[in-house]
Amino acid sequence: MNVLVDTPLWSLLLRRTVVDLSPRERTLQGRVSELIGEGRVRIAGPVRQEILSGVRYESQLEKLRKVLAAFGDAEIRTIDYENAARMSNQCRSQGIQGSTTDFLLCAIALHNNWELFSTDHDFMHFSRVLQIRLHKVD
């Protein structure tokens, strides 16, 4: 099954060195690397934009852009935006808040029958209301 990887994990993989990582972060970084090796990683355009935003130097941006070029963007359809709005409304009615990007990722993952992989704990809250599948690391 394919896995839609969220920004914090890409950042962990692309911007951090192993010596700077906690044991848990090393495990997460290793898992993303395994998924890449298996050809199961997917990225959404808004995540690509988040990764490339805030980069200080053009040379860093270009290096990240070239690495990410290996991963095509997941198609985002009108129905995904509509479902993201529905998901936001569902969660809000249960007292759970989230960003529009987070709900769009949920909609993309659900539409494509993909797991969603993030260290953002908001997704655990969303999964109590939504039918999303979260990728787990043992």
N, C-alpha and C positions, 0 to 999 in steps of 0.2 A: 504494500500500500504506500502511496506517495505521502509525503509529509511537507506541509506548508510551514516554513521556518520563519519565526518572527524576528524583529530587529535586534533584541538583546542578545540572541544567540549568534546572529551574524556578527555583531560587534565583538562578542567574545572570541569568535573564530578569527576575525580579520584584523582587529585592532589591538589585541592583547597578546603578550608573549607568555609562554608557559611559566616562566619564573614569577610572573606577577599573579598567577592564578592560585586560588584555593584548591584543595583536593576536589571539591564538588564541581568547581568551574572546569577543572581539567577533565573530569568525567563527562560533563556536558559538551565541552569542546571536542572530545574524542568521539562522542556519539554523533555529533553533526558531521564530523569527518567520515565516520562509517556510513552514514546515510548518503553522503555525497558519493562515496566509493560505490555504493549500491545503486546509484542513479535514481534515488527516491526523493531527493530534495527539490522543492518547488519554492519560488519566490514570487511575491506580488509587487507590482509597480510601486505602490505606496511605501512598501518596506525598502525597496531599492532607493527611493528618494530619501527616506529617513537615514539610511546608511551613509549616503553621499552628502547629506546636509551636515553642516558644522565642521567640515574638514578645513583645516587651517590653510593648507598649501595646495596649490593647483596640482603639483606633482603627486601628492598623496591622493587627491581626488581621482586623478588619471589612473593611478595604480589600482585603486579600489574598483574603478569603473571597468578596467580590463579584466580583473578577477571575476567580477560579477557578470561580465558579458557571456561567460560560459553557461549562465542560467537564464533561459528565456522567461519572460514574465507570464504568470498565469493569466489566462484570459479573464477579464472582468466584464460581465454582461449586465445589461439593464436590470435583469431579475436579481442579480447579486446586490445591487444598490438597494433595490426595493426590499429584499429579504433582510439586508443589514438594518434598514429602518425598522422593519417589523421586530427584529431581534432586539434592537435597542429599546423599543417600546415595551416588549415583553419583560425584559430585564428591569427597566425602570419601574414598571408596575409592581415588581417584587422588591423594590428598593435597591437595585443593583445598578450602579452607574458605570459607564465605559465611554471610550472615545469612538468617534465615527470610524476611524481606521481599524480599531480592534473589532468592531462589529462587522466591518467589511471583510476582514480576514476570516471571521467565523462563517460568514455567508459563502465565501469562496470555498473554504474547506468543506463545508456541508454540501454545497452544490456538486463538488467534484468527488465526494466520498473520500476525502483525504483526512489524515490526522493533522492536528495543529500542534506545533512544538514551540513553547515559549517559557521563559522564566517569570513572566508577568503573572502574578497571582490573580489578577482580574479574570483571566480565562478560567480558572478553577471556579470562581463565582458564577461566571456565565454558564458553565457546564451544568450547574444545578438547575438551570431553567431551559437551556437550549440543548439540542440533540448533537452537539459537537463532540468529536472524539479528540482527546488530548493525547499526544505522544508521551509515553512514560519512559523514564530511564530507571532501570533497576539498581 
